[in-house]
């Protein structure tokens, strides 16, 4: 098989996996009539935790756009959300490569995904550079890091579909590197960082829709109980030396409550997170990433 064929095949697989994103995973979980499937969407999400989908909240952003539009409200201003939520840091300042580096790499990947939604080449370039530098410190090879450089070039050319694919390949390479290094612990923290930052983006965006009668309620797209449950389980299984890290302690303290908040009714006509709990969810996620920034 040629390189181009392999790339096309991988890209197709990537899009299929990313298609099981937060938007589709948040929908009703009854199988279609005649499918014979007994698996709920929650079952599927729990099974795929650890793949690139966990670092790609693109579907969640699209879902919020749609529910706001269909509810007669203005869609989120994603550029404003990004300016408010994204955290700037110098990857070279990070001393803790065991906990802080993977956690902030996960958050920066979530930043990069939102820049694709924004179609902001300047912010995408900055994210890609940070991701490249952090990924290199995590052991990702120079050859694999070409996807970061490629994404920057594609963004400058306005080829956003290609940017999306290149970032996806970069995520895959990071995961593959951590698998080779037997670094499941670092991968756990990377996934936690990505979920925390995606939650911050989503909670910030949907605040404009609070108090408006939309079905489903915008907060329904934060429904991820199985995902949160699996992350909680993984953090509990981190080795003893990591468990003593103040940031990991903060994560372990926050995840059970975050799981409770996002564990709402699976019926999109019913499932809703109260405004006070949306604020709490955002505060918990922000607290984790603030702790990571202090640990640099």
Beta strands, then each sheet from edge to edge (+ up, - down):
end
